[in-house]
Amino acid sequence: MTINELSTVVDRFEGDYVVLTHHGEEILWPKDRVPNGIKEGDVLVLIAKRDDDARKDREELAKTVIN
């Protein structure tokens, strides 16, 4: 499994989303997917990991649908 981290800063809140910034780029992230109590200026670390098992499951499903 490959894991990567991305440090972001909470820029603002827009509706149901938190606007995070990373090197000038904006990322919209659902508010219900961040810790309670965050505020503008807080640093959030996003973790991305590849799920090889889920990929295999999707490939098997696709094969089943095609056949």
RAKACOR-V889382 format. One record per backbone hydrogen bond with DSSP energy under -1.0 kcal/mol. NH is the residue of the N-H (numbers start at 1). CO is the residue of the C=O. Records with the same first field share a line. If there is no record, write none. Layout:
BEGIN
NH: CO + CO
END
This chain:
BEGIN
4: 48
6: 46
8: 44
9: 21
10: 42
11: 19
12: 19
14: 17
17: 14
18: 29
19: 12
20: 27
21: 9
22: 25
25: 22
27: 20
29: 18
31: 16
33: 30
34: 31
38: 35
41: 10
42: 39
44: 8
46: 6
48: 4
50: 2
55: 51
56: 52
57: 53
58: 54
59: 55
60: 56
61: 57
62: 58
63: 59
64: 60
65: 61
66: 62
67: 63
END
